[in-house]
């Protein structure tokens, strides 16, 4: 159910710490991602995945469509955030279903693309919310720490490597490296 709210620093703290899982009890604790148990039939959100997105032509034209700045993993968030800024509503229809072969377009790559989503999300944060350097550094510290903590408690070696790679990728992105 890829949809949710803007990746602001407070929301990423809630998400990366796991506190957002309590949002079913207290909606103010929602993090960046909408969790399956938080979905309503129709609800306003900040973003929905581009994998299954319907949009009005006049909405698309009013914000210039999706950016080509990122190949994958942030262009849909950016598009939806710009729609919201322009006064359009982004709505998730929870009763609809679509099948998406997640990761299929990046299968067989050297592994770098697997971390690209978090680097792109960091750049998106900088673009929309991180005008102050301290906010950018804090956001990356929260996200990197969250992934590194997850790698420490992950059950499988695969998850440990994956979370560590995400943590290192977002930390490197603070230095302008990929």
C-alpha positions as CSV (number, residue, x, y, z in Angstrom):
1,X,0.0,0.0,0.0
2,X,2.6,2.6,-1.0
3,X,1.0,5.9,0.0
4,X,1.4,8.2,2.9
5,X,2.5,11.5,4.2
6,X,5.4,13.9,3.5
7,X,8.7,12.6,4.7
8,X,9.2,15.5,7.2
9,X,11.6,15.1,10.1
10,X,9.0,14.4,12.7
11,X,7.3,11.8,10.5
12,X,10.6,10.1,9.8
13,X,11.4,10.0,13.5
14,X,8.0,8.2,14.1
15,X,8.5,5.9,11.1
16,X,12.1,4.9,11.7
17,X,11.5,4.4,15.5
18,X,8.5,2.2,14.8
19,X,6.2,4.4,16.8
20,X,4.1,5.0,13.7
21,X,2.8,1.5,14.1
22,X,0.7,2.9,17.0
23,X,-1.1,5.3,14.6
24,X,-4.0,3.0,14.5
25,X,-4.6,3.9,18.1
26,X,-3.6,7.6,17.8
27,X,-3.6,8.9,14.2
28,X,-1.3,11.8,15.2
29,X,1.5,9.2,15.5
30,X,1.5,8.5,11.7
31,X,4.8,8.3,10.0
32,X,5.9,8.6,6.4
33,X,4.2,5.4,5.1
34,X,0.6,4.5,5.4
35,X,0.3,1.1,7.0
36,X,-2.2,-1.4,5.8
37,X,-4.2,-1.2,9.1
38,X,-4.6,2.6,8.7
39,X,-6.3,2.5,5.2
40,X,-9.8,3.8,4.8
41,X,-12.0,3.4,1.7
42,X,-11.2,6.9,0.6
43,X,-8.7,9.1,2.3
44,X,-6.6,12.2,1.6
45,X,-2.9,11.6,1.8
46,X,0.2,13.6,0.8
47,X,1.4,11.0,-1.8
48,X,0.5,7.8,-3.6
49,X,2.7,5.5,-5.6
50,X,3.2,6.2,-9.2
51,X,2.8,2.5,-9.9
52,X,-0.9,3.0,-9.9
53,X,-1.8,6.6,-10.3
54,X,-4.7,8.3,-12.0
55,X,-4.5,12.0,-12.4
56,X,-6.5,14.7,-14.2
57,X,-4.8,16.2,-17.2
58,X,-5.3,19.8,-15.9
59,X,-3.7,18.8,-12.6
60,X,-0.8,17.2,-14.4
61,X,-0.4,20.3,-16.6
62,X,-0.7,22.7,-13.7
63,X,2.4,21.3,-12.0
64,X,4.4,20.3,-15.1
65,X,4.0,16.5,-14.6
66,X,6.6,14.3,-13.0
67,X,10.1,15.4,-12.8
68,X,12.9,13.6,-14.6
69,X,15.3,14.5,-11.8
70,X,15.0,10.9,-10.4
71,X,14.7,7.7,-12.4
72,X,12.7,5.9,-9.8
73,X,11.6,6.2,-6.2
74,X,10.9,9.9,-5.6
75,X,9.3,11.3,-8.7
76,X,5.8,10.2,-7.6
77,X,6.3,11.7,-4.1
78,X,7.6,15.0,-5.6
79,X,4.7,15.1,-8.1
80,X,2.1,14.5,-5.4
81,X,3.7,17.1,-3.0
82,X,3.6,19.6,-5.8
83,X,0.0,18.8,-6.5
84,X,-0.8,19.4,-2.9
85,X,1.1,22.7,-2.9
86,X,-0.9,23.8,-5.9
87,X,-4.2,23.1,-4.1
88,X,-5.0,19.7,-5.6
89,X,-6.1,16.8,-3.4
90,X,-4.3,13.5,-3.4
91,X,-6.7,10.7,-2.5
92,X,-6.0,7.1,-1.9
93,X,-8.9,4.7,-2.7
94,X,-8.3,1.9,-0.3
95,X,-10.9,-0.4,-1.9
96,X,-9.0,-0.5,-5.2
97,X,-6.4,-3.1,-5.9
98,X,-3.6,-3.3,-8.4
99,X,-0.8,-5.8,-8.9
100,X,2.7,-4.3,-9.1
101,X,5.8,-6.4,-9.6
102,X,7.8,-4.3,-7.1
103,X,11.5,-4.3,-7.9
104,X,11.2,-6.0,-11.2
105,X,12.6,-3.1,-13.2
106,X,15.6,-3.0,-11.0
107,X,16.2,-6.8,-10.9
108,X,19.7,-7.8,-12.0
109,X,21.3,-4.5,-11.2
110,X,24.5,-4.2,-9.3
111,X,22.8,-3.4,-6.0
112,X,23.3,0.4,-6.2
113,X,19.7,0.8,-7.4
114,X,18.5,-0.9,-4.3
115,X,19.7,2.0,-2.2
116,X,18.8,4.6,-4.7
117,X,15.3,5.1,-3.3
118,X,16.6,6.3,0.1
119,X,19.1,8.6,-1.5
120,X,16.4,10.0,-3.7
121,X,14.1,10.4,-0.7
122,X,16.9,12.4,1.0
123,X,17.2,14.7,-2.0
124,X,13.4,15.1,-2.1
125,X,13.5,16.1,1.6
126,X,16.2,18.7,0.8
127,X,14.2,20.1,-2.0
128,X,10.8,20.3,-0.2
129,X,11.7,20.7,3.5
130,X,15.4,20.9,4.2
131,X,16.2,24.5,3.6
132,X,18.3,24.7,6.8
133,X,21.5,22.6,6.8
134,X,20.8,21.4,10.4
135,X,17.4,20.0,9.3
136,X,19.0,18.1,6.4
137,X,21.7,16.6,8.7
138,X,19.1,15.7,11.4
139,X,16.9,14.0,8.8
140,X,19.8,11.9,7.5
141,X,20.9,11.1,11.0
142,X,17.4,9.9,12.0
143,X,17.0,7.8,8.8
144,X,20.5,6.3,8.9
145,X,20.3,5.5,12.6
146,X,16.9,3.9,12.0
147,X,18.2,1.6,9.3
148,X,21.4,0.7,11.2
149,X,19.3,-0.1,14.3
150,X,17.1,-2.3,12.1
151,X,20.2,-4.1,10.8
152,X,21.2,-4.8,14.3
153,X,18.0,-6.6,15.2
154,X,17.2,-8.1,11.8
155,X,16.6,-11.9,11.9
156,X,18.1,-12.7,8.5
157,X,21.6,-12.0,7.1
158,X,19.9,-10.6,4.0
159,X,17.9,-8.0,6.0
160,X,21.0,-7.1,8.0
161,X,22.9,-6.4,4.8
162,X,20.0,-4.5,3.2
163,X,19.3,-2.2,6.2
164,X,23.0,-1.5,6.7
165,X,23.3,-0.6,3.0
166,X,20.3,1.8,3.3
167,X,21.8,3.4,6.4
168,X,25.2,3.8,4.7
169,X,23.6,5.2,1.5
170,X,21.7,7.9,3.3
171,X,24.7,8.8,5.4
172,X,26.9,9.1,2.2
173,X,24.2,11.2,0.6
174,X,24.9,13.9,3.2
175,X,28.4,14.2,1.9
176,X,27.2,14.4,-1.7
177,X,28.4,10.9,-2.5
178,X,26.3,8.1,-4.0
